[in-house]
Amino acid sequence: MDQGQNKCGCVHHSIGGLIVTLFGLLFLLGNMGVVTMEMVNTGWPVLVIIAGLAKLMKKKCTCC
C-alpha cells in the first residue's frame, strides 16, 4: 500500500509533531541561556494546554 496517498492538509495530523518540536526547542533555548528557566517553566504547560485544546477542537475529516 502506498503511504503517500493518505496525506491530506488537515492540521490535526501534524499537531503532535509540532508540539514535540516546540517542547524540544523550548528546553534547548533554556539550556543555552537564550530564555530563562522561569520562561521554560511557564512555557511547557502552555504547550500542553494548546495540544489539549487542539485535540478537543479537531473535527473529523474525510481522511480519518
N, C-alpha and C positions, 0 to 999 in steps of 0.2 A: 504494500500500500504506500502510495506517495504521501509523505507527511506534509509536503508543501501545499496540498490542496485544502487543508483545514485552516489555513491562515485567514484571518479577517482583520478588520481595522478596529475591533472593539477594544476599548481601553481596559476593561476588567481582565483581559487576558495578560496584560503586561504590568499590572499594578504591583504584583508580588515582587517581581524582579526590580522594579523601580524603588520600592520601599527598602529592599535589601541593599541596593546600591547606595541609597541615601543614608542608611544606617552606617555602612562602611565609610562613606565619605565624612560623615559627622564625626565618627570616632577617630579617623585618620587626622582630620584637621585639629581635633582636640589634642591628640598626641604630639602633633607638630607645633602646637602652641599658637596656631592661627586663630582658633576660637578658645575661649576659656572653658574649663571643665564645668563651670556653672551653666554655660550655654549648652554644653553637651548633655548635662543632667536635665535640663529643661527641654531640650530638643528631641530626645529619643521617645519620651511619652507622647509628644505631639505627633510623631511619625506613626506610632501605634494607633492613635486615635484616628488619624487620617486614613490609615489602612482599614480600620474597622468601619468607618463611615462609608468608604468606597465599596466595601463588601456589602453593607446593608442597602446601599442605594443602587446597586447594579441591577440592571434589568436583563431579563433573558433575551438573548439574541438568537438569531436563526441558526447559528453555528453550534450552539450548545445543546 
